[in-house]
Amino acid sequence: MSLPQEIISGFTFEKDNPTWKAILMLLDASIEAEAADALSKDNKGEDRAWHSGRTASLISFKDIIINTRNEVLADIGKPPEQYDSGEIG
């Protein structure tokens, strides 16, 4: 897939970038919070569906940005980055 230059530039940064780490941490915390709300005894029916949908959307978004980052790395001849299997998403 051919990515726009803005995306290529935005995803071309050195490993261990603090902003990238912060984004992934924020996504993981949001995924965990939405999943907890979906499973909460306090939520019923459509509220569970709402939080489940938000959880799925956040996981999908995280996958998109990680896959885009790895695609950009491959295009510039660098190996993909690995993420801990213990991470949510």
C-alpha positions, -999 to +999 in steps of 0.1 A: +000+000+000+013+034-008+010+058+021+009+096+020+041+113+028+026+129+059+019+094+074+054+081+064+070+112+080+049+108+111+057+072+116+094+075+109+110+080+143+136+062+164+127+032+185+117+040+221+102+073+211+085+087+243+054+100+224+048+066+207+052+049+241+027+073+257+002+068+229+004+030+233+001+033+271-029+055+267-046+031+243-039+001+266-053+019+296-084+030+276-089-006+263-086-020+298-111+006+312-137+000+285-134-038+289-139-035+326-170-013+321-183-039+296-179-066+322-192-046+352-222-058+370-235-023+371-240-022+333-267-040+315-277-048+279-270-019+256-244-004+280-224-036+278-227-036+240-216+001+239-185-006+260-177-038+241-179-018+208-156+009+222-132-018+233-132-034+199-127-001+182-097+009+204-081-025+197-086-021+160-072+014+161-041+002+180-036-025+154-039+000+126-012+023+140+011-005+149+008-021+115+012+013+098+044+019+119+058-015+108+049-010+072+067+024+072+097+007+089+097-021+062+096+006+034+127+022+048+145-011+052+142-015+090+128-046+108+094-045+123+091-037+160+078-064+184+054-057+211+050-076+244+024-103+242+013-091+276+000-059+262-037-056+258-050-055+223 
